[in-house]
Each structure stands twice: as C-alpha cells, then as structure tokens.
Amino acid sequence: MSPFRPAIDPGRRKYQNPEAILARIGLETGLTFVDAGCGGGFFALPAARIIGKGGKLYGFDTNAEALSDLRRLAAKEGLDNLELKTGNAEETVLCEHCADIVFFGLVVVHLQEPVKALENAKKMLRPDGRLAVFDWKKKLTRQGPPLEQRVSEGQVVDFIKAASFGGITIEDNGPYHYIITARP
C-alpha cells in the first residue's frame, strides 16, 4: 500500500491547483461538466463554482461516502448545480450528448476498462464537446503515487484513440502532471 493520500495532503493545491487546471481545459460559466471519479470534490467543487447557476455539474464515483461528503460541502456553500451518482466509469452514462466537458482527474489508473469508460464519456459529450484527462506523469517525482501505479501519456492516448476520439492534444502541466484533451 502506498502512503500517498491525495485527499488529505495539505500541500496538494501547490502542485494541483484545481481552478487553474479547470481554466486550462476551458471550463467557464454556463457549461455542463461531468467529473468522472469526482470523489470528495477536489475538482467538482471549484468546477461548480466556475460554471455557476447557469451551468450543471454531473459527478460520479464508486465511493458513496466521498459523494456524501461532497454533497455536504456543496450544500454548505449553497451550490445546487450538482447532480451526483454512485457508479463507475465503465457502467455510468449520466446524460446523453449533454456535456461540454467530461473530465477524468487522476482516475485513469483506477479504471478496469479504460476504453469502455472513455466510450461512455463520448456518449455524454455534445458533438462539439471535449474530453479532458489530467493525470500524473509516468516518472519518478517527489509527489504522487508510486511510479508503477501511473499511466503514461502514450497509454492514455492509445485508450482515447481506441474509443474513437480525435483532435488529441497533450500538454505539459508542470513537473508532475499532463493534460490530454480530445474531441468526439
């Protein structure tokens, strides 16, 4: 077991600023955003704030307790633009052709069937929507999970291509992460 616990790492925002990451993938007011593997809301809460009352956030995770925490935090902030469901990415389609962005933030390593999960993401995206994957570089770094748990940019691109996405871009996001975007 790894001692890496991202949910309780107090320095996490130093190397994973959710607002900056969400801005970089094009999230803005009024959009519909799907957070696949949203957990306790590290990305979902800032996303809900950014999209505002005119936007909609769909989130899902296999951890019902984390979703309960997210609901509680959202209610505390008066955020009512979230719809959350317990489920995994291989079996969950929250809406069809409704999302402007489907986001996988640090979850690819947890997918049992990455291509199937990405195919489901494609079903949720509008024709002009965008898939965004934010994850750890597959190199030894001071932060993050063990190297053997990381998924390389090349592996993720292969999964995305197998799910029939196009317009793939890979961006460096500092010393620890990459962002890959694609179009349906």
N, C-alpha and C positions, 0 to 999 in steps of 0.2 A: 504494500500500500504506500502511496505517495503522501508525504506530509503537506503537499500543495493543497491549500483550501482557499480557492478564489473568493468564495462568498464572505470569508472572514478576514481576508488580507487587508489591513488598514491602508496600505500603500498602493492598493490596486489602481486608484484613479490617477496615480502618477504615470503609469505606463498603459493604462486603458481608460482614456477619458471618453465616456460614452457620448457626451454631446458632440465632441469633435469627430468621433467615428461616425455618428449618425449624420452629421453635416456632410462629411466626406462622401457618404453613399447617396446623398441627395434628398434626405428627409426634410420635409418642410410642412408648414401649416396646411391643414386640409387634406392631407394624403391618407390613404388606407395602408396600414403597415402590419405585416404579420411577423411576429417574433417566434421562430421555431426553437423550442427549448428555452423558453423565457425564464425559467427558474424563479427566483425571488424578485426579479425585476431590475437587475443591474442596467440593462439596456431598455427594458419596457417602460419603466417609469419616466426616464428622460424623453423617450420617444412619445409617450402620451402627452407630456408637457409641450413638446415641439409641435405635434400635429394639432393640438388644441381641440376645442369643442366641435369644430367642423370636420375633424378627422376621426378615424376609427382605428383602434389597435386590437388585433386578434392575437392572442398568445396561447401557446400550449406547452405542456411539459409533462413528463411522466411522474413528477414529484408533486403529489396533491398538497403536501404540507407547504412546499415552496409557493404554490399558487395561492394558498390561503394567506400566507404572509404578504404576497403581492397585492391581493385584494384589500387587505387591511391597510397597507401603506397607501394604496391608491385612494381609498376612502378617506384616510386621514388628510390627504392633500386635496380632496374634493374632485378627484379625477373620475369622471364617469364615462369616459370614452373607450373603456377596455372591455373586451369580451374574452374570457379565459376558459380553457377546457383542459381536462386531464387527457393526455394521449401522447403517442409517439409520432415521429415524423413519417414513418413508413406507413402508417394507417390513418393519418389525420389530414383531412381537407376541410378547413373551416368555412370556406366560401369558394364559389367558382367564379373565376375571372373578375375578382373584386379588388385585388391588391395592387397597389402601385409598387410596393417593395415587399419581398419576402426575405427575411434576414435570418441567417444562421450564425450566431455569435458564439464561437468557442464550443461548438457542439458536434462537429463532423466526426471526431473521434468516438463519440457515443452512438453513432448511427450503426445499426446492424446491417442495413441495406441502404447505403448512401444513394445509389442511383434511384431506387424506388422513392426515397424521401425527396429527392430533387424533382422527380416526375410529379409528385404530389404538389410541390411548390409551384411547378409550372401550371398546374390546374388552377391554382389560386391566383396567379398573376393575370393582370389585364394584358391584352396584346402588346401594349407599349410599356409594360411594367419592367421591373428589374429584380433580378436575384442578386443578393449580396452575401458573401461569406467572409467573415472576419475570424482569423484563427492564428494560432502560434506558428511561427516559422519552425521548420524541422532542422533546428540547430541547437547546440547546447548554449543555454543562456542562464543568467543568474536568476531569472524569474521564470515561473511557469511549470508545467508538468514535465515529467521525465521525457527525454528525447524519444524513447520507444512508444510513447503514447501520442505523439504528434503526427499530423498528417501533412505531407508536403504540398506545396502549391501545385506541383505537377500531378499528384494523385487527385487533388480536388478538381483540377481542370479536366482530367480524364473522366471523373464522375459526372461533371457538368456536361461534357460532350456526349457521354453515353445517355444522358437524359434529354438530348436533342436541343440544348440551348445553343445560341450563337452570340456573336458580339462580345466575346470574352475578353476582359481586361484584368491584368494583375498589377496591383500597386503595392509598393513597399509602405508599411505603416510603422516606421520607427524601427528600433533594434530588435523587437520581439515578434512583430505581427505582420501579416499580409492581409490585403483586402482583394477579393476577386468578385467582379461583377459580371453579369451576363444577361442576355435578353431572351425571351421565349421564342 
